[in-house]
Amino acid sequence: MAKKVKKAPTPQITVASRIKEYVKSGHDMRTGGDFADALNAKVTDMIDDAARRCESNGRATLRADDL
C-alpha cells in the first residue's frame, strides 16, 4: 500500500488588513472574505515555482529573475 504524504498547510504570508487597505485606497473597492486566502495561495505557489527554478539553476538564493 502506498504511503500517503501529508501536505503541510499553506502558511499565511500575506496580511489581510494590508491587502484590504491597498485595494480600498488604490481601487476604491472592497475585498471578499475569501480574497486574502486565494491571494496567499497564489503567492506561495509563485514562491514554490521560483524556488524550484532557483534550485534547478544550482543556486540557493531566490532572485527576481526566478519569478
Number of C-alpha atoms within 10 A of each C-alpha: 3 4 5 6 6 6 6 6 6 11 9 13 13 15 11 17 10 11 15 17 15 14 14 13 10 9 9 9 12 14 13 8 9 8 14 20 16 10 15 18 17 12 15 16 13 14 15 13 14 18 19 15 16 18 14 10 10 9 12 10 9 15 11 6 8 16 13
